[in-house]
């Protein structure tokens, strides 16, 4: 069956993920609250609005960050972060008085020879890796195919996606670029493939790099792409189990 199997958002870019049962997608927007905040490091060169990922603390440069989970209280814009070694922290990213506590909590998770977390920023849109407001769509069968080739049960959270779909042929999603996909009552246009980074080599349960996903993708398929970026054309509420189809 062609079904929506997972919905995930990442309230603070590179700092935790949260699974949802349903979500409202709005035309031209990212998944609500996905990458709403980002942690700029002390070497960042920021402009107003969206900025590329090189300016932010993230799993590609600090593997331990990949083991963070998050819970967002939308009503108060309060985030709880949990990590296997750091325990829990509850704070408001928009509150300057909470910044010191966050920086102290996250400091041990960043390599000392890298640029260090300095402040939390917003952009008026999700700070996705694409320079347009995107939703990342990934395939259960593509994940299963790569896992089988690697002999490793890859965790979905390695890929930091938003919407996971079951029922397609492995990597069929690359053929959807330029086409539209309906998920429930929402319609999204598939814009481009997602080229992956070293963060995907990290086990999100431990924060330790333990599977060379990039080499495996290159060896098996001749590229380092996994998943596709989409833009929302027709907004709607979607929920787990929703049927999908390529239009």
N, C-alpha and C positions, 0 to 999 in steps of 0.2 A: 504493500500500500504506500502511496505517496503521501507522507505525513510530516508535519512539523514536530520534531522530537525534542528539541531543546531551544530555550530562549535564555540568553545570558547577556548581562550588561556589566560594565566595568566603570563604576562611578568615578574612580580616580585612575587615570591612565597609568598602566604598569603597576598598579597597587591594589590588586584584588579583583575578584569576580563574584557575581551573584546570579543565581538561577531564578527565573521567573516562571509563573504558570501562564501568564498572559501579558500582553503589552499593547498599547495604542501606538500605531505608526502614523505619523503625519507626513503629508506630501512635502518633499524637499528637505526633510529633517533626518537627523540621526535617530537611532533608537533612544527614547527618552532617558536622560541622565547617563547615557553611555559616554565615557571619557569627558564628563562634564567638567572635571578638574584635571589638571596635570601638574606634576612636580618639576619645576624648573631647577636646573642645577646652577652652580655658581659660575659656570662658563657660558651660560646661555646668552644668546643674542636674540631677543624677542622683539617682534613688531606687534602692533595692535591686532587682535583677532587671532586667526589660526596660525600655528607655527609648526614646522616639521619636527619629527621625533628626535632629531639630533640634539635638541635643546632640553630634553627631559630625561629624568631618571627612569630606567625601564629595564625589563628582564634581559635584553640583549647585552647589556653592560653590567648588570648586577643580578646574577642568577637567583639569588635568595629571594628577590622580590616576587618571583613566580609562585612562591608558596603562600602568598597572602590571599585570604578570602575576605569578602566585604559584605556588609549589610547596610543599606541606605534607608533612613527614615525620611521620606520625601517631604513630609509636612514640616519638618524642622531643619532639613538639609544637614542632618547629622549622620555621620558614617562610623560604623564599628569595623575595625580591622582586626583580623586574627592571623597569627603566624605560629608555626610549630615551636620556634625558639623564643620569640619575642612576646608571646602571650597576646593580650587584647589591648586595644586602644579605642576609645570612643571620643570623637571630637567633631567640631564643625569646621570644615575646610575654609569657609568664608570668614571665620572669626579670627582676626589677627592675634587675639590672646591665646588661641589654641595652637598657633604655629610652633612655638618652642617645644611643646609636648610631642607634637608629631615628629619634628626633626630629631628629637632625642630618641624616640621610639624606632625610627627608621634608619638611623645612622649606622648601627651594626650590620645592617643588611646590604650596605654599599661598600664595595672595595675601597680601601683607603687611597689607592693610587689613581682613582677616578675622580672626576668632578663630583662634588658633593651636593646633595639636595639643599636648596636655599629658600624656595618659596613656592606657594601654590597659586596657580593662575587659572583663569577661565577665558573662554573665547566667544561666548554668545552662541556657540554650537559645539558639538562634540569634537574633541581634539583627536580625531581619528588620524591614522597614518596617511589617508588620502586627503588631498587639498580641497575636496568637495565633501559635503555632508553625506556619509555613506553608512550602509548597513552591510556587515560581512556575513555572507551566506556560505555555509559549508555542507559537505555531503557525508553522510554516515557510511556510504559504501566506498567512497574514496578513502576515508579513514581506515576502514576494514581492510581494503586492498593493500594500503601501505603498511599497516600493522602486520599483515600476513607475510609480506615480503621481507620485513625487518625481523620477524619473529619476536615482536614486542607488542604488548597490548597498550597502544598509545592512548594516553588520557586526552579527552576532548579539550581540556583546558590548556594544553600546550599551544593551541592555535588562536586562542583569545577571540573566538568568533561570536557572532550574535545569534544567528538563526541556523539550526541544523535541520537538514532534510533527509528523509529516508526514501528509498525506492528508485533512485536513479542508477544508471550504470556508473561504474567508477570513473571519475573525472569527466563525466558528461557535462558538468557545469561549465567547463571551458568553452564548450560549443554554444552556450547560451549568450555569450557576449553580444550585446546589441539587441537582444530579444527581451521580452517581458515575462515575468513569472507571477502568477497569482497564488497567494497564500491566504486561504480563507477568502475574505473580501478585499484584502489589500493587493495592490499591484506594484511590483518593483521592476525597474529596468536594470539588467545586468550590464555593468559598465566596463569592468576590466578584471583580469586575474590578479591575485594577491601573491606577490613575491615575498618569500619568507626570510627570516633572520635567525640568529643564533638562539633567540629566546625559545624557539620550538624544540631545541635539543634538551631543554630543562624539564625534569619531572616536576609537575606542579604540586605534588604531594610533599616533596622534600626540598625543592629549591636547588637541586643538584643536577648538573648536566650529565645525562646517562644514556642518550640515544641520538645518534647523528642523523637526524631527520633530513638535513640539507644534503648530505652525501647520498642518502638513500633515495631521495627524490631525484637527484641528478642521475644516479646509476640506473634507476628503474624507468624513468620517464624522460630524461634529458632536460630537465628544468628544475627549478627550486620553488615552484608555485603550488599553493594549496588554498582553495577557496576562491571566491569572487566578491568584488565590491559591487553593491547595488545602490540605486537611489529609489526612494519611495515616490511613486507617481500618483497612486490613489491610496489615501490613508484609510485605516480601519483598525478595529481591535482584532488581534489574532491570539489564539490560545493553543496550547499543546494539543496535538492530535489533529489540527486543521489540515485539510487536504490541500495539495499544491499541484500546479500544472504549468507547463510552459505554453505561453500563448502564441 
